[in-house]
Amino acid sequence: MYWLNRDEIGVMAGRCFVKLGDAARVETLLSLAIDSCPAERVPEVALYRTGLPAAYSRTGDWDAARATIKLAEKAAAQVGSSRLDRRISEISRAVA
């Protein structure tokens, strides 16, 4: 439970709101987690960003969805995580 802090709870709640189609809550929760994350936690920030495009696409904001996935791609390029790369690939196809 050491890793379950306010940001992680916010991210989990944000993912739930993606499924519920509540883009405003997703953006609020994930943006708070991203903004409070230390700069050295690049993998987490990139992964958190992958929730935003799904929320934006549900509201028809395709430009925001594509811009956000580009930010996640840029961060992921620094990490070298196959899990993160797969997630970004899935989201990229969905918002293309």
C-alpha atoms as a printed R data frame, in Angstrom:
   type eleno elety resid chain resno       x      y       z
1  ATOM     1    CA   MET     A     1   0.000  0.000   0.000
2  ATOM     2    CA   TYR     A     2   3.055  2.282   0.165
3  ATOM     3    CA   TRP     A     3   2.465  3.406  -3.426
4  ATOM     4    CA   LEU     A     4  -1.227  4.193  -2.963
5  ATOM     5    CA   ASN     A     5  -1.145  7.936  -2.426
6  ATOM     6    CA   ARG     A     6  -3.551 10.713  -3.370
7  ATOM     7    CA   ASP     A     7  -2.253 10.898  -6.934
8  ATOM     8    CA   GLU     A     8  -2.600  7.148  -7.521
9  ATOM     9    CA   ILE     A     9  -6.126  7.205  -6.137
10 ATOM    10    CA   GLY     A    10  -6.920 10.141  -8.429
11 ATOM    11    CA   VAL     A    11  -5.534  8.246 -11.421
12 ATOM    12    CA   MET     A    12  -7.605  5.172 -10.570
13 ATOM    13    CA   ALA     A    13 -10.710  7.304 -10.187
14 ATOM    14    CA   GLY     A    14  -9.890  9.049 -13.471
15 ATOM    15    CA   ARG     A    15  -9.713  5.707 -15.268
16 ATOM    16    CA   CYS     A    16 -13.126  4.828 -13.876
17 ATOM    17    CA   PHE     A    17 -14.536  8.123 -15.114
18 ATOM    18    CA   VAL     A    18 -13.115  7.385 -18.593
19 ATOM    19    CA   LYS     A    19 -15.298  4.282 -18.654
20 ATOM    20    CA   LEU     A    20 -18.258  6.329 -17.420
21 ATOM    21    CA   GLY     A    21 -17.687  8.996 -20.073
22 ATOM    22    CA   ASP     A    22 -17.185 11.865 -17.628
23 ATOM    23    CA   ALA     A    23 -14.386 13.718 -19.422
24 ATOM    24    CA   ALA     A    24 -14.406 16.730 -17.106
25 ATOM    25    CA   ARG     A    25 -13.650 14.595 -14.054
26 ATOM    26    CA   VAL     A    26 -11.019 12.620 -15.936
27 ATOM    27    CA   GLU     A    27  -9.227 15.782 -16.964
28 ATOM    28    CA   THR     A    28  -9.364 17.236 -13.461
29 ATOM    29    CA   LEU     A    29  -8.141 14.098 -11.707
30 ATOM    30    CA   LEU     A    30  -5.414 13.161 -14.171
31 ATOM    31    CA   SER     A    31  -4.196 16.727 -14.597
32 ATOM    32    CA   LEU     A    32  -3.790 17.067 -10.824
33 ATOM    33    CA   ALA     A    33  -1.797 13.842 -10.685
34 ATOM    34    CA   ILE     A    34   0.380 14.852 -13.644
35 ATOM    35    CA   ASP     A    35   1.031 18.330 -12.273
36 ATOM    36    CA   SER     A    36   2.031 17.062  -8.831
37 ATOM    37    CA   CYS     A    37   4.280 14.286 -10.107
38 ATOM    38    CA   PRO     A    38   8.028 14.909  -9.705
39 ATOM    39    CA   ALA     A    39   9.891 15.443 -12.983
40 ATOM    40    CA   GLU     A    40  11.932 12.254 -12.575
41 ATOM    41    CA   ARG     A    41   8.787 10.094 -12.657
42 ATOM    42    CA   VAL     A    42   8.558 10.237 -16.446
43 ATOM    43    CA   PRO     A    43   7.004  6.750 -16.868
44 ATOM    44    CA   GLU     A    44   4.146  7.523 -14.495
45 ATOM    45    CA   VAL     A    45   3.423 10.877 -16.103
46 ATOM    46    CA   ALA     A    46   3.393  9.317 -19.564
47 ATOM    47    CA   LEU     A    47   1.067  6.556 -18.390
48 ATOM    48    CA   TYR     A    48  -1.241  9.032 -16.654
49 ATOM    49    CA   ARG     A    49  -1.418 11.062 -19.873
50 ATOM    50    CA   THR     A    50  -2.795  8.052 -21.754
51 ATOM    51    CA   GLY     A    51  -6.087  8.385 -19.886
52 ATOM    52    CA   LEU     A    52  -6.746 11.881 -21.167
53 ATOM    53    CA   PRO     A    53  -7.088 11.117 -24.909
54 ATOM    54    CA   ALA     A    54  -9.801  8.581 -24.221
55 ATOM    55    CA   ALA     A    55 -11.744 11.175 -22.264
56 ATOM    56    CA   TYR     A    56 -11.237 13.855 -24.912
57 ATOM    57    CA   SER     A    57 -12.308 11.540 -27.711
58 ATOM    58    CA   ARG     A    58 -15.542 10.696 -25.902
59 ATOM    59    CA   THR     A    59 -16.428 14.390 -25.951
60 ATOM    60    CA   GLY     A    60 -15.340 14.842 -29.573
61 ATOM    61    CA   ASP     A    61 -12.276 16.946 -28.728
62 ATOM    62    CA   TRP     A    62 -10.018 15.102 -31.155
63 ATOM    63    CA   ASP     A    63  -7.392 17.858 -31.283
64 ATOM    64    CA   ALA     A    64  -6.868 17.665 -27.515
65 ATOM    65    CA   ALA     A    65  -6.799 13.861 -27.696
66 ATOM    66    CA   ARG     A    66  -4.100 13.865 -30.368
67 ATOM    67    CA   ALA     A    67  -2.044 16.585 -28.674
68 ATOM    68    CA   THR     A    68  -2.095 14.720 -25.379
69 ATOM    69    CA   ILE     A    69  -1.061 11.405 -26.899
70 ATOM    70    CA   LYS     A    70   1.847 13.206 -28.582
71 ATOM    71    CA   LEU     A    71   3.001 14.391 -25.136
72 ATOM    72    CA   ALA     A    72   2.771 10.824 -23.839
73 ATOM    73    CA   GLU     A    73   4.748  9.556 -26.856
74 ATOM    74    CA   LYS     A    74   7.452 12.134 -26.246
75 ATOM    75    CA   ALA     A    75   7.783 11.125 -22.595
76 ATOM    76    CA   ALA     A    76   7.683  7.403 -23.426
77 ATOM    77    CA   ALA     A    77  10.586  7.813 -25.839
78 ATOM    78    CA   GLN     A    78  12.743  8.619 -22.802
79 ATOM    79    CA   VAL     A    79  11.656  5.541 -20.869
80 ATOM    80    CA   GLY     A    80  11.829  2.418 -23.022
81 ATOM    81    CA   SER     A    81   8.847  0.635 -21.468
82 ATOM    82    CA   SER     A    82   7.099 -1.954 -23.635
83 ATOM    83    CA   ARG     A    83   3.969 -1.728 -21.459
84 ATOM    84    CA   LEU     A    84   3.808  2.023 -21.936
85 ATOM    85    CA   ASP     A    85   4.549  1.717 -25.657
86 ATOM    86    CA   ARG     A    86   1.678 -0.775 -26.071
87 ATOM    87    CA   ARG     A    87  -0.725  1.499 -24.192
88 ATOM    88    CA   ILE     A    88   0.251  4.512 -26.283
89 ATOM    89    CA   SER     A    89  -0.084  2.492 -29.467
90 ATOM    90    CA   GLU     A    90  -3.600  1.415 -28.498
91 ATOM    91    CA   ILE     A    91  -4.658  4.974 -27.688
92 ATOM    92    CA   SER     A    92  -2.996  6.387 -30.828
93 ATOM    93    CA   ARG     A    93  -5.005  4.039 -33.028
94 ATOM    94    CA   ALA     A    94  -8.200  4.994 -31.240
95 ATOM    95    CA   VAL     A    95  -7.709  8.736 -31.754
96 ATOM    96    CA   ALA     A    96  -6.184  8.625 -35.241
